[in-house]
Amino acid sequence: MTFQWGSEWQQCYVEALLETDPLNLAARVEIAERVILARVGELCMSSDGEEEWQAIEDAIKGLAVLRREILKSPIEINKARKPDVVKPRMLAS
């Protein structure tokens, strides 16, 4: 099985990387982490996916950096504004 760019976990990861709204960033990171963990569960049942495992490891490290930035960011949040409801986007087929 060959590794293909554009799977759901990769889409969610890229969306987290590209999120510019600090209020939505934490939600995007959480979604990406959840989808990546689901994919890890699938890969544990399979014997292939060496390239994908490496990509997942890199993505987890990238999300950890984003999480650290979220935690140390002194964001002043307007109490009247709530974060947008953030859902993963799906690529058009």
PDB file of N, CA, C and O in Angstrom:
ATOM      1  N   MET A   1       0.850  -1.188   0.000  1.00  0.00           N
ATOM      2  CA  MET A   1       0.000   0.000   0.000  1.00  0.00           C
ATOM      3  C   MET A   1       0.889   1.243   0.000  1.00  0.00           C
ATOM      4  O   MET A   1       1.798   1.357   0.822  1.00  0.00           O
ATOM      5  N   THR A   2       0.633   2.154  -0.902  1.00  0.00           N
ATOM      6  CA  THR A   2       1.448   3.362  -0.976  1.00  0.00           C
ATOM      7  C   THR A   2       0.810   4.481  -0.167  1.00  0.00           C
ATOM      8  O   THR A   2      -0.411   4.547  -0.019  1.00  0.00           O
ATOM      9  N   PHE A   3       1.640   5.334   0.339  1.00  0.00           N
ATOM     10  CA  PHE A   3       1.201   6.466   1.144  1.00  0.00           C
ATOM     11  C   PHE A   3       0.651   7.552   0.239  1.00  0.00           C
ATOM     12  O   PHE A   3       1.286   7.935  -0.744  1.00  0.00           O
ATOM     13  N   GLN A   4      -0.534   8.046   0.576  1.00  0.00           N
ATOM     14  CA  GLN A   4      -1.154   9.093  -0.240  1.00  0.00           C
ATOM     15  C   GLN A   4      -1.376  10.340   0.596  1.00  0.00           C
ATOM     16  O   GLN A   4      -1.910  10.285   1.704  1.00  0.00           O
ATOM     17  N   TRP A   5      -0.958  11.450   0.046  1.00  0.00           N
ATOM     18  CA  TRP A   5      -1.179  12.735   0.705  1.00  0.00           C
ATOM     19  C   TRP A   5      -2.637  13.121   0.519  1.00  0.00           C
ATOM     20  O   TRP A   5      -3.188  12.930  -0.566  1.00  0.00           O
ATOM     21  N   GLY A   6      -3.259  13.648   1.527  1.00  0.00           N
ATOM     22  CA  GLY A   6      -4.629  14.124   1.404  1.00  0.00           C
ATOM     23  C   GLY A   6      -5.626  13.329   2.206  1.00  0.00           C
ATOM     24  O   GLY A   6      -6.833  13.492   2.025  1.00  0.00           O
ATOM     25  N   SER A   7      -5.148  12.462   3.100  1.00  0.00           N
ATOM     26  CA  SER A   7      -6.078  11.717   3.933  1.00  0.00           C
ATOM     27  C   SER A   7      -6.706  12.669   4.959  1.00  0.00           C
ATOM     28  O   SER A   7      -6.266  13.809   5.112  1.00  0.00           O
ATOM     29  N   GLU A   8      -7.717  12.194   5.644  1.00  0.00           N
ATOM     30  CA  GLU A   8      -8.450  13.050   6.582  1.00  0.00           C
ATOM     31  C   GLU A   8      -7.541  13.625   7.664  1.00  0.00           C
ATOM     32  O   GLU A   8      -7.637  14.808   7.993  1.00  0.00           O
ATOM     33  N   TRP A   9      -6.663  12.795   8.216  1.00  0.00           N
ATOM     34  CA  TRP A   9      -5.812  13.304   9.290  1.00  0.00           C
ATOM     35  C   TRP A   9      -4.883  14.400   8.775  1.00  0.00           C
ATOM     36  O   TRP A   9      -4.600  15.365   9.485  1.00  0.00           O
ATOM     37  N   GLN A  10      -4.410  14.247   7.539  1.00  0.00           N
ATOM     38  CA  GLN A  10      -3.519  15.268   6.979  1.00  0.00           C
ATOM     39  C   GLN A  10      -4.271  16.570   6.723  1.00  0.00           C
ATOM     40  O   GLN A  10      -3.738  17.653   6.963  1.00  0.00           O
ATOM     41  N   GLN A  11      -5.487  16.470   6.244  1.00  0.00           N
ATOM     42  CA  GLN A  11      -6.300  17.669   6.015  1.00  0.00           C
ATOM     43  C   GLN A  11      -6.517  18.424   7.322  1.00  0.00           C
ATOM     44  O   GLN A  11      -6.374  19.646   7.375  1.00  0.00           O
ATOM     45  N   CYS A  12      -6.864  17.686   8.376  1.00  0.00           N
ATOM     46  CA  CYS A  12      -7.102  18.321   9.675  1.00  0.00           C
ATOM     47  C   CYS A  12      -5.822  18.938  10.231  1.00  0.00           C
ATOM     48  O   CYS A  12      -5.853  20.007  10.841  1.00  0.00           O
ATOM     49  N   TYR A  13      -4.703  18.263  10.017  1.00  0.00           N
ATOM     50  CA  TYR A  13      -3.416  18.784  10.475  1.00  0.00           C
ATOM     51  C   TYR A  13      -3.068  20.088   9.759  1.00  0.00           C
ATOM     52  O   TYR A  13      -2.663  21.059  10.397  1.00  0.00           O
ATOM     53  N   VAL A  14      -3.224  20.109   8.460  1.00  0.00           N
ATOM     54  CA  VAL A  14      -2.922  21.319   7.685  1.00  0.00           C
ATOM     55  C   VAL A  14      -3.866  22.454   8.084  1.00  0.00           C
ATOM     56  O   VAL A  14      -3.444  23.607   8.167  1.00  0.00           O
ATOM     57  N   GLU A  15      -5.132  22.141   8.330  1.00  0.00           N
ATOM     58  CA  GLU A  15      -6.072  23.178   8.767  1.00  0.00           C
ATOM     59  C   GLU A  15      -5.629  23.782  10.097  1.00  0.00           C
ATOM     60  O   GLU A  15      -5.754  24.989  10.301  1.00  0.00           O
ATOM     61  N   ALA A  16      -5.114  22.951  11.001  1.00  0.00           N
ATOM     62  CA  ALA A  16      -4.613  23.466  12.278  1.00  0.00           C
ATOM     63  C   ALA A  16      -3.398  24.362  12.044  1.00  0.00           C
ATOM     64  O   ALA A  16      -3.280  25.425  12.653  1.00  0.00           O
ATOM     65  N   LEU A  17      -2.500  23.935  11.164  1.00  0.00           N
ATOM     66  CA  LEU A  17      -1.308  24.738  10.874  1.00  0.00           C
ATOM     67  C   LEU A  17      -1.653  26.088  10.262  1.00  0.00           C
ATOM     68  O   LEU A  17      -0.982  27.086  10.524  1.00  0.00           O
ATOM     69  N   LEU A  18      -2.696  26.114   9.451  1.00  0.00           N
ATOM     70  CA  LEU A  18      -3.047  27.337   8.724  1.00  0.00           C
ATOM     71  C   LEU A  18      -4.050  28.225   9.454  1.00  0.00           C
ATOM     72  O   LEU A  18      -4.347  29.324   8.986  1.00  0.00           O
ATOM     73  N   GLU A  19      -4.574  27.773  10.586  1.00  0.00           N
ATOM     74  CA  GLU A  19      -5.571  28.561  11.326  1.00  0.00           C
ATOM     75  C   GLU A  19      -4.927  29.842  11.846  1.00  0.00           C
ATOM     76  O   GLU A  19      -3.896  29.799  12.518  1.00  0.00           O
ATOM     77  N   THR A  20      -5.535  30.967  11.536  1.00  0.00           N
ATOM     78  CA  THR A  20      -4.995  32.254  11.972  1.00  0.00           C
ATOM     79  C   THR A  20      -5.774  32.864  13.126  1.00  0.00           C
ATOM     80  O   THR A  20      -5.286  33.787  13.778  1.00  0.00           O
ATOM     81  N   ASP A  21      -6.955  32.374  13.384  1.00  0.00           N
ATOM     82  CA  ASP A  21      -7.773  32.896  14.477  1.00  0.00           C
ATOM     83  C   ASP A  21      -7.401  32.182  15.771  1.00  0.00           C
ATOM     84  O   ASP A  21      -7.638  30.980  15.896  1.00  0.00           O
ATOM     85  N   PRO A  22      -6.823  32.893  16.733  1.00  0.00           N
ATOM     86  CA  PRO A  22      -6.400  32.254  17.985  1.00  0.00           C
ATOM     87  C   PRO A  22      -7.539  31.551  18.718  1.00  0.00           C
ATOM     88  O   PRO A  22      -7.314  30.563  19.416  1.00  0.00           O
ATOM     89  N   LEU A  23      -8.756  32.055  18.562  1.00  0.00           N
ATOM     90  CA  LEU A  23      -9.888  31.425  19.235  1.00  0.00           C
ATOM     91  C   LEU A  23     -10.233  30.070  18.623  1.00  0.00           C
ATOM     92  O   LEU A  23     -10.762  29.201  19.316  1.00  0.00           O
ATOM     93  N   ASN A  24      -9.949  29.881  17.364  1.00  0.00           N
ATOM     94  CA  ASN A  24     -10.264  28.621  16.697  1.00  0.00           C
ATOM     95  C   ASN A  24      -9.082  27.653  16.661  1.00  0.00           C
ATOM     96  O   ASN A  24      -9.256  26.467  16.379  1.00  0.00           O
ATOM     97  N   LEU A  25      -7.894  28.153  16.942  1.00  0.00           N
ATOM     98  CA  LEU A  25      -6.704  27.324  16.831  1.00  0.00           C
ATOM     99  C   LEU A  25      -6.762  26.107  17.756  1.00  0.00           C
ATOM    100  O   LEU A  25      -6.459  24.994  17.327  1.00  0.00           O
ATOM    101  N   ALA A  26      -7.143  26.302  19.000  1.00  0.00           N
ATOM    102  CA  ALA A  26      -7.193  25.179  19.952  1.00  0.00           C
ATOM    103  C   ALA A  26      -8.160  24.106  19.467  1.00  0.00           C
ATOM    104  O   ALA A  26      -7.874  22.915  19.593  1.00  0.00           O
ATOM    105  N   ALA A  27      -9.290  24.507  18.920  1.00  0.00           N
ATOM    106  CA  ALA A  27     -10.261  23.535  18.411  1.00  0.00           C
ATOM    107  C   ALA A  27      -9.694  22.776  17.221  1.00  0.00           C
ATOM    108  O   ALA A  27      -9.884  21.564  17.114  1.00  0.00           O
ATOM    109  N   ARG A  28      -9.007  23.467  16.331  1.00  0.00           N
ATOM    110  CA  ARG A  28      -8.399  22.809  15.161  1.00  0.00           C
ATOM    111  C   ARG A  28      -7.329  21.802  15.590  1.00  0.00           C
ATOM    112  O   ARG A  28      -7.244  20.706  15.036  1.00  0.00           O
ATOM    113  N   VAL A  29      -6.523  22.176  16.569  1.00  0.00           N
ATOM    114  CA  VAL A  29      -5.487  21.271  17.068  1.00  0.00           C
ATOM    115  C   VAL A  29      -6.139  20.038  17.694  1.00  0.00           C
ATOM    116  O   VAL A  29      -5.693  18.914  17.464  1.00  0.00           O
ATOM    117  N   GLU A  30      -7.179  20.244  18.474  1.00  0.00           N
ATOM    118  CA  GLU A  30      -7.872  19.125  19.114  1.00  0.00           C
ATOM    119  C   GLU A  30      -8.474  18.169  18.073  1.00  0.00           C
ATOM    120  O   GLU A  30      -8.370  16.950  18.210  1.00  0.00           O
ATOM    121  N   ILE A  31      -9.092  18.722  17.051  1.00  0.00           N
ATOM    122  CA  ILE A  31      -9.658  17.890  15.984  1.00  0.00           C
ATOM    123  C   ILE A  31      -8.556  17.091  15.303  1.00  0.00           C
ATOM    124  O   ILE A  31      -8.705  15.890  15.079  1.00  0.00           O
ATOM    125  N   ALA A  32      -7.451  17.752  14.974  1.00  0.00           N
ATOM    126  CA  ALA A  32      -6.343  17.066  14.301  1.00  0.00           C
ATOM    127  C   ALA A  32      -5.798  15.934  15.174  1.00  0.00           C
ATOM    128  O   ALA A  32      -5.531  14.840  14.677  1.00  0.00           O
ATOM    129  N   GLU A  33      -5.634  16.191  16.454  1.00  0.00           N
ATOM    130  CA  GLU A  33      -5.123  15.159  17.361  1.00  0.00           C
ATOM    131  C   GLU A  33      -6.069  13.957  17.414  1.00  0.00           C
ATOM    132  O   GLU A  33      -5.628  12.808  17.387  1.00  0.00           O
ATOM    133  N   ARG A  34      -7.345  14.229  17.486  1.00  0.00           N
ATOM    134  CA  ARG A  34      -8.338  13.150  17.557  1.00  0.00           C
ATOM    135  C   ARG A  34      -8.331  12.300  16.287  1.00  0.00           C
ATOM    136  O   ARG A  34      -8.361  11.071  16.358  1.00  0.00           O
ATOM    137  N   VAL A  35      -8.292  12.953  15.131  1.00  0.00           N
ATOM    138  CA  VAL A  35      -8.304  12.235  13.853  1.00  0.00           C
ATOM    139  C   VAL A  35      -6.999  11.453  13.662  1.00  0.00           C
ATOM    140  O   VAL A  35      -7.017  10.341  13.134  1.00  0.00           O
ATOM    141  N   ILE A  36      -5.879  12.023  14.086  1.00  0.00           N
ATOM    142  CA  ILE A  36      -4.603  11.321  14.000  1.00  0.00           C
ATOM    143  C   ILE A  36      -4.624  10.076  14.882  1.00  0.00           C
ATOM    144  O   ILE A  36      -4.173   9.011  14.459  1.00  0.00           O
ATOM    145  N   LEU A  37      -5.140  10.199  16.095  1.00  0.00           N
ATOM    146  CA  LEU A  37      -5.213   9.031  16.974  1.00  0.00           C
ATOM    147  C   LEU A  37      -6.084   7.931  16.384  1.00  0.00           C
ATOM    148  O   LEU A  37      -5.775   6.747  16.523  1.00  0.00           O
ATOM    149  N   ALA A  38      -7.165   8.317  15.730  1.00  0.00           N
ATOM    150  CA  ALA A  38      -8.020   7.324  15.079  1.00  0.00           C
ATOM    151  C   ALA A  38      -7.234   6.601  13.974  1.00  0.00           C
ATOM    152  O   ALA A  38      -7.344   5.384  13.818  1.00  0.00           O
ATOM    153  N   ARG A  39      -6.453   7.357  13.223  1.00  0.00           N
ATOM    154  CA  ARG A  39      -5.667   6.746  12.147  1.00  0.00           C
ATOM    155  C   ARG A  39      -4.573   5.842  12.711  1.00  0.00           C
ATOM    156  O   ARG A  39      -4.282   4.793  12.137  1.00  0.00           O
ATOM    157  N   VAL A  40      -3.974   6.235  13.816  1.00  0.00           N
ATOM    158  CA  VAL A  40      -2.963   5.398  14.464  1.00  0.00           C
ATOM    159  C   VAL A  40      -3.590   4.055  14.852  1.00  0.00           C
ATOM    160  O   VAL A  40      -2.968   3.005  14.690  1.00  0.00           O
ATOM    161  N   GLY A  41      -4.816   4.093  15.361  1.00  0.00           N
ATOM    162  CA  GLY A  41      -5.515   2.864  15.698  1.00  0.00           C
ATOM    163  C   GLY A  41      -5.699   1.963  14.489  1.00  0.00           C
ATOM    164  O   GLY A  41      -5.544   0.745  14.580  1.00  0.00           O
ATOM    165  N   GLU A  42      -6.031   2.572  13.351  1.00  0.00           N
ATOM    166  CA  GLU A  42      -6.184   1.799  12.115  1.00  0.00           C
ATOM    167  C   GLU A  42      -4.844   1.209  11.667  1.00  0.00           C
ATOM    168  O   GLU A  42      -4.776   0.053  11.249  1.00  0.00           O
ATOM    169  N   LEU A  43      -3.796   2.002  11.758  1.00  0.00           N
ATOM    170  CA  LEU A  43      -2.478   1.529  11.319  1.00  0.00           C
ATOM    171  C   LEU A  43      -1.932   0.413  12.208  1.00  0.00           C
ATOM    172  O   LEU A  43      -1.152  -0.422  11.751  1.00  0.00           O
ATOM    173  N   CYS A  44      -2.339   0.400  13.469  1.00  0.00           N
ATOM    174  CA  CYS A  44      -1.882  -0.655  14.377  1.00  0.00           C
ATOM    175  C   CYS A  44      -2.415  -2.017  13.945  1.00  0.00           C
ATOM    176  O   CYS A  44      -1.835  -3.047  14.289  1.00  0.00           O
ATOM    177  N   MET A  45      -3.502  -2.028  13.202  1.00  0.00           N
ATOM    178  CA  MET A  45      -4.090  -3.280  12.719  1.00  0.00           C
ATOM    179  C   MET A  45      -3.473  -3.727  11.396  1.00  0.00           C
ATOM    180  O   MET A  45      -3.787  -4.806  10.893  1.00  0.00           O
ATOM    181  N   SER A  46      -2.600  -2.902  10.840  1.00  0.00           N
ATOM    182  CA  SER A  46      -2.019  -3.173   9.526  1.00  0.00           C
ATOM    183  C   SER A  46      -0.507  -3.330   9.656  1.00  0.00           C
ATOM    184  O   SER A  46       0.102  -2.814  10.594  1.00  0.00           O
ATOM    185  N   SER A  47       0.086  -4.040   8.717  1.00  0.00           N
ATOM    186  CA  SER A  47       1.535  -4.220   8.768  1.00  0.00           C
ATOM    187  C   SER A  47       2.282  -3.214   7.893  1.00  0.00           C
ATOM    188  O   SER A  47       3.507  -3.126   7.968  1.00  0.00           O
ATOM    189  N   ASP A  48       1.554  -2.449   7.058  1.00  0.00           N
ATOM    190  CA  ASP A  48       2.249  -1.477   6.211  1.00  0.00           C
ATOM    191  C   ASP A  48       2.025  -0.064   6.712  1.00  0.00           C
ATOM    192  O   ASP A  48       1.402   0.151   7.752  1.00  0.00           O
ATOM    193  N   GLY A  49       2.532   0.877   5.974  1.00  0.00           N
ATOM    194  CA  GLY A  49       2.337   2.272   6.325  1.00  0.00           C
ATOM    195  C   GLY A  49       3.545   2.921   6.950  1.00  0.00           C
ATOM    196  O   GLY A  49       3.406   3.877   7.713  1.00  0.00           O
ATOM    197  N   GLU A  50       4.743   2.419   6.641  1.00  0.00           N
ATOM    198  CA  GLU A  50       5.966   2.973   7.220  1.00  0.00           C
ATOM    199  C   GLU A  50       6.100   4.477   6.946  1.00  0.00           C
ATOM    200  O   GLU A  50       6.431   5.244   7.850  1.00  0.00           O
ATOM    201  N   GLU A  51       5.846   4.893   5.716  1.00  0.00           N
ATOM    202  CA  GLU A  51       5.939   6.323   5.374  1.00  0.00           C
ATOM    203  C   GLU A  51       4.877   7.127   6.122  1.00  0.00           C
ATOM    204  O   GLU A  51       5.135   8.236   6.589  1.00  0.00           O
ATOM    205  N   GLU A  52       3.697   6.558   6.226  1.00  0.00           N
ATOM    206  CA  GLU A  52       2.625   7.272   6.926  1.00  0.00           C
ATOM    207  C   GLU A  52       2.940   7.393   8.415  1.00  0.00           C
ATOM    208  O   GLU A  52       2.651   8.423   9.024  1.00  0.00           O
ATOM    209  N   TRP A  53       3.531   6.352   9.008  1.00  0.00           N
ATOM    210  CA  TRP A  53       3.931   6.442  10.415  1.00  0.00           C
ATOM    211  C   TRP A  53       4.890   7.613  10.618  1.00  0.00           C
ATOM    212  O   TRP A  53       4.761   8.358  11.589  1.00  0.00           O
ATOM    213  N   GLN A  54       5.840   7.778   9.717  1.00  0.00           N
ATOM    214  CA  GLN A  54       6.799   8.884   9.829  1.00  0.00           C
ATOM    215  C   GLN A  54       6.078  10.224   9.712  1.00  0.00           C
ATOM    216  O   GLN A  54       6.364  11.157  10.463  1.00  0.00           O
ATOM    217  N   ALA A  55       5.143  10.316   8.770  1.00  0.00           N
ATOM    218  CA  ALA A  55       4.377  11.556   8.593  1.00  0.00           C
ATOM    219  C   ALA A  55       3.543  11.851   9.834  1.00  0.00           C
ATOM    220  O   ALA A  55       3.422  13.006  10.243  1.00  0.00           O
ATOM    221  N   ILE A  56       2.972  10.819  10.430  1.00  0.00           N
ATOM    222  CA  ILE A  56       2.176  11.009  11.653  1.00  0.00           C
ATOM    223  C   ILE A  56       3.065  11.488  12.795  1.00  0.00           C
ATOM    224  O   ILE A  56       2.682  12.387  13.544  1.00  0.00           O
ATOM    225  N   GLU A  57       4.234  10.900  12.932  1.00  0.00           N
ATOM    226  CA  GLU A  57       5.169  11.351  13.974  1.00  0.00           C
ATOM    227  C   GLU A  57       5.509  12.829  13.790  1.00  0.00           C
ATOM    228  O   GLU A  57       5.529  13.594  14.755  1.00  0.00           O
ATOM    229  N   ASP A  58       5.773  13.220  12.553  1.00  0.00           N
ATOM    230  CA  ASP A  58       6.076  14.631  12.269  1.00  0.00           C
ATOM    231  C   ASP A  58       4.889  15.522  12.600  1.00  0.00           C
ATOM    232  O   ASP A  58       5.066  16.603  13.162  1.00  0.00           O
ATOM    233  N   ALA A  59       3.692  15.086  12.262  1.00  0.00           N
ATOM    234  CA  ALA A  59       2.483  15.878  12.533  1.00  0.00           C
ATOM    235  C   ALA A  59       2.259  16.024  14.035  1.00  0.00           C
ATOM    236  O   ALA A  59       1.886  17.098  14.507  1.00  0.00           O
ATOM    237  N   ILE A  60       2.483  14.955  14.782  1.00  0.00           N
ATOM    238  CA  ILE A  60       2.312  15.022  16.241  1.00  0.00           C
ATOM    239  C   ILE A  60       3.293  16.033  16.834  1.00  0.00           C
ATOM    240  O   ILE A  60       2.935  16.794  17.733  1.00  0.00           O
ATOM    241  N   LYS A  61       4.518  16.040  16.336  1.00  0.00           N
ATOM    242  CA  LYS A  61       5.505  17.031  16.810  1.00  0.00           C
ATOM    243  C   LYS A  61       5.059  18.448  16.454  1.00  0.00           C
ATOM    244  O   LYS A  61       5.201  19.369  17.259  1.00  0.00           O
ATOM    245  N   GLY A  62       4.519  18.619  15.247  1.00  0.00           N
ATOM    246  CA  GLY A  62       4.022  19.935  14.838  1.00  0.00           C
ATOM    247  C   GLY A  62       2.864  20.406  15.702  1.00  0.00           C
ATOM    248  O   GLY A  62       2.797  21.579  16.070  1.00  0.00           O
ATOM    249  N   LEU A  63       1.955  19.498  16.027  1.00  0.00           N
ATOM    250  CA  LEU A  63       0.819  19.854  16.891  1.00  0.00           C
ATOM    251  C   LEU A  63       1.288  20.190  18.302  1.00  0.00           C
ATOM    252  O   LEU A  63       0.709  21.056  18.958  1.00  0.00           O
ATOM    253  N   ALA A  64       2.323  19.518  18.767  1.00  0.00           N
ATOM    254  CA  ALA A  64       2.866  19.824  20.091  1.00  0.00           C
ATOM    255  C   ALA A  64       3.408  21.254  20.130  1.00  0.00           C
ATOM    256  O   ALA A  64       3.241  21.961  21.124  1.00  0.00           O
ATOM    257  N   VAL A  65       4.052  21.668  19.051  1.00  0.00           N
ATOM    258  CA  VAL A  65       4.551  23.053  18.978  1.00  0.00           C
ATOM    259  C   VAL A  65       3.377  24.032  19.012  1.00  0.00           C
ATOM    260  O   VAL A  65       3.419  25.033  19.727  1.00  0.00           O
ATOM    261  N   LEU A  66       2.328  23.738  18.235  1.00  0.00           N
ATOM    262  CA  LEU A  66       1.149  24.613  18.248  1.00  0.00           C
ATOM    263  C   LEU A  66       0.533  24.681  19.641  1.00  0.00           C
ATOM    264  O   LEU A  66       0.141  25.758  20.088  1.00  0.00           O
ATOM    265  N   ARG A  67       0.443  23.547  20.332  1.00  0.00           N
ATOM    266  CA  ARG A  67      -0.135  23.513  21.687  1.00  0.00           C
ATOM    267  C   ARG A  67       0.678  24.381  22.645  1.00  0.00           C
ATOM    268  O   ARG A  67       0.120  25.122  23.455  1.00  0.00           O
ATOM    269  N   ARG A  68       2.006  24.279  22.541  1.00  0.00           N
ATOM    270  CA  ARG A  68       2.852  25.121  23.412  1.00  0.00           C
ATOM    271  C   ARG A  68       2.607  26.600  23.133  1.00  0.00           C
ATOM    272  O   ARG A  68       2.551  27.408  24.060  1.00  0.00           O
ATOM    273  N   GLU A  69       2.461  26.953  21.859  1.00  0.00           N
ATOM    274  CA  GLU A  69       2.209  28.347  21.492  1.00  0.00           C
ATOM    275  C   GLU A  69       0.849  28.815  22.029  1.00  0.00           C
ATOM    276  O   GLU A  69       0.711  29.948  22.491  1.00  0.00           O
ATOM    277  N   ILE A  70      -0.135  27.941  21.963  1.00  0.00           N
ATOM    278  CA  ILE A  70      -1.468  28.272  22.490  1.00  0.00           C
ATOM    279  C   ILE A  70      -1.365  28.551  23.981  1.00  0.00           C
ATOM    280  O   ILE A  70      -1.930  29.528  24.474  1.00  0.00           O
ATOM    281  N   LEU A  71      -0.644  27.696  24.702  1.00  0.00           N
ATOM    282  CA  LEU A  71      -0.549  27.820  26.158  1.00  0.00           C
ATOM    283  C   LEU A  71       0.203  29.066  26.602  1.00  0.00           C
ATOM    284  O   LEU A  71      -0.129  29.649  27.634  1.00  0.00           O
ATOM    285  N   LYS A  72       1.202  29.480  25.847  1.00  0.00           N
ATOM    286  CA  LYS A  72       1.970  30.650  26.274  1.00  0.00           C
ATOM    287  C   LYS A  72       1.489  31.956  25.646  1.00  0.00           C
ATOM    288  O   LYS A  72       2.048  33.017  25.925  1.00  0.00           O
ATOM    289  N   SER A  73       0.479  31.892  24.817  1.00  0.00           N
ATOM    290  CA  SER A  73      -0.022  33.080  24.145  1.00  0.00           C
ATOM    291  C   SER A  73      -0.945  33.874  25.066  1.00  0.00           C
ATOM    292  O   SER A  73      -1.953  33.349  25.538  1.00  0.00           O
ATOM    293  N   PRO A  74      -0.605  35.136  25.323  1.00  0.00           N
ATOM    294  CA  PRO A  74      -1.468  35.970  26.163  1.00  0.00           C
ATOM    295  C   PRO A  74      -2.590  36.598  25.327  1.00  0.00           C
ATOM    296  O   PRO A  74      -2.562  37.792  25.027  1.00  0.00           O
ATOM    297  N   ILE A  75      -3.556  35.791  24.964  1.00  0.00           N
ATOM    298  CA  ILE A  75      -4.645  36.272  24.112  1.00  0.00           C
ATOM    299  C   ILE A  75      -5.712  36.913  24.980  1.00  0.00           C
ATOM    300  O   ILE A  75      -6.230  36.302  25.914  1.00  0.00           O
ATOM    301  N   GLU A  76      -6.022  38.136  24.657  1.00  0.00           N
ATOM    302  CA  GLU A  76      -7.113  38.830  25.325  1.00  0.00           C
ATOM    303  C   GLU A  76      -8.388  38.486  24.570  1.00  0.00           C
ATOM    304  O   GLU A  76      -8.550  38.872  23.412  1.00  0.00           O
ATOM    305  N   ILE A  77      -9.281  37.771  25.213  1.00  0.00           N
ATOM    306  CA  ILE A  77     -10.493  37.315  24.555  1.00  0.00           C
ATOM    307  C   ILE A  77     -11.663  38.211  24.935  1.00  0.00           C
ATOM    308  O   ILE A  77     -11.956  38.421  26.112  1.00  0.00           O
ATOM    309  N   ASN A  78     -12.312  38.724  23.919  1.00  0.00           N
ATOM    310  CA  ASN A  78     -13.519  39.504  24.121  1.00  0.00           C
ATOM    311  C   ASN A  78     -14.600  38.564  24.627  1.00  0.00           C
ATOM    312  O   ASN A  78     -14.931  37.592  23.948  1.00  0.00           O
ATOM    313  N   LYS A  79     -15.154  38.828  25.794  1.00  0.00           N
ATOM    314  CA  LYS A  79     -16.127  37.929  26.389  1.00  0.00           C
ATOM    315  C   LYS A  79     -17.384  37.781  25.557  1.00  0.00           C
ATOM    316  O   LYS A  79     -18.074  36.766  25.658  1.00  0.00           O
ATOM    317  N   ALA A  80     -17.693  38.765  24.743  1.00  0.00           N
ATOM    318  CA  ALA A  80     -18.890  38.695  23.906  1.00  0.00           C
ATOM    319  C   ALA A  80     -18.682  37.757  22.723  1.00  0.00           C
ATOM    320  O   ALA A  80     -19.651  37.248  22.159  1.00  0.00           O
ATOM    321  N   ARG A  81     -17.449  37.529  22.348  1.00  0.00           N
ATOM    322  CA  ARG A  81     -17.171  36.675  21.188  1.00  0.00           C
ATOM    323  C   ARG A  81     -16.787  35.281  21.628  1.00  0.00           C
ATOM    324  O   ARG A  81     -15.912  35.105  22.475  1.00  0.00           O
ATOM    325  N   LYS A  82     -17.430  34.311  21.061  1.00  0.00           N
ATOM    326  CA  LYS A  82     -17.108  32.919  21.347  1.00  0.00           C
ATOM    327  C   LYS A  82     -16.404  32.341  20.129  1.00  0.00           C
ATOM    328  O   LYS A  82     -16.579  32.841  19.018  1.00  0.00           O
ATOM    329  N   PRO A  83     -15.603  31.285  20.326  1.00  0.00           N
ATOM    330  CA  PRO A  83     -14.951  30.663  19.170  1.00  0.00           C
ATOM    331  C   PRO A  83     -15.986  30.125  18.195  1.00  0.00           C
ATOM    332  O   PRO A  83     -17.063  29.681  18.593  1.00  0.00           O
ATOM    333  N   ASP A  84     -15.646  30.170  16.926  1.00  0.00           N
ATOM    334  CA  ASP A  84     -16.520  29.601  15.909  1.00  0.00           C
ATOM    335  C   ASP A  84     -16.617  28.094  16.117  1.00  0.00           C
ATOM    336  O   ASP A  84     -15.710  27.473  16.671  1.00  0.00           O
ATOM    337  N   VAL A  85     -17.712  27.521  15.671  1.00  0.00           N
ATOM    338  CA  VAL A  85     -17.814  26.065  15.674  1.00  0.00           C
ATOM    339  C   VAL A  85     -16.906  25.590  14.550  1.00  0.00           C
ATOM    340  O   VAL A  85     -17.109  25.926  13.383  1.00  0.00           O
ATOM    341  N   VAL A  86     -15.924  24.820  14.913  1.00  0.00           N
ATOM    342  CA  VAL A  86     -14.901  24.400  13.958  1.00  0.00           C
ATOM    343  C   VAL A  86     -15.094  22.935  13.638  1.00  0.00           C
ATOM    344  O   VAL A  86     -15.092  22.089  14.532  1.00  0.00           O
ATOM    345  N   LYS A  87     -15.258  22.641  12.377  1.00  0.00           N
ATOM    346  CA  LYS A  87     -15.379  21.257  11.922  1.00  0.00           C
ATOM    347  C   LYS A  87     -14.340  21.023  10.837  1.00  0.00           C
ATOM    348  O   LYS A  87     -13.969  21.955  10.124  1.00  0.00           O
ATOM    349  N   PRO A  88     -13.871  19.798  10.706  1.00  0.00           N
ATOM    350  CA  PRO A  88     -12.911  19.534   9.633  1.00  0.00           C
ATOM    351  C   PRO A  88     -13.542  19.774   8.281  1.00  0.00           C
ATOM    352  O   PRO A  88     -14.704  19.435   8.055  1.00  0.00           O
ATOM    353  N   ARG A  89     -12.773  20.358   7.388  1.00  0.00           N
ATOM    354  CA  ARG A  89     -13.241  20.550   6.020  1.00  0.00           C
ATOM    355  C   ARG A  89     -12.974  19.285   5.236  1.00  0.00           C
ATOM    356  O   ARG A  89     -12.009  18.573   5.512  1.00  0.00           O
ATOM    357  N   MET A  90     -13.808  19.002   4.275  1.00  0.00           N
ATOM    358  CA  MET A  90     -13.582  17.841   3.427  1.00  0.00           C
ATOM    359  C   MET A  90     -13.147  18.335   2.054  1.00  0.00           C
ATOM    360  O   MET A  90     -13.696  19.305   1.532  1.00  0.00           O
ATOM    361  N   LEU A  91     -12.173  17.673   1.482  1.00  0.00           N
ATOM    362  CA  LEU A  91     -11.726  18.034   0.144  1.00  0.00           C
ATOM    363  C   LEU A  91     -12.759  17.588  -0.880  1.00  0.00           C
ATOM    364  O   LEU A  91     -13.359  16.521  -0.747  1.00  0.00           O
ATOM    365  N   ALA A  92     -12.957  18.391  -1.876  1.00  0.00           N
ATOM    366  CA  ALA A  92     -13.864  18.012  -2.955  1.00  0.00           C
ATOM    367  C   ALA A  92     -13.223  16.885  -3.756  1.00  0.00           C
ATOM    368  O   ALA A  92     -12.027  16.917  -4.045  1.00  0.00           O
ATOM    369  N   SER A  93     -14.014  15.913  -4.102  1.00  0.00           N
ATOM    370  CA  SER A  93     -13.476  14.755  -4.852  1.00  0.00           C
ATOM    371  C   SER A  93     -13.285  15.089  -6.295  1.00  0.00           C
ATOM    372  O   SER A  93     -12.844  14.241  -7.071  1.00  0.00           O
TER     373      SER A  93
END
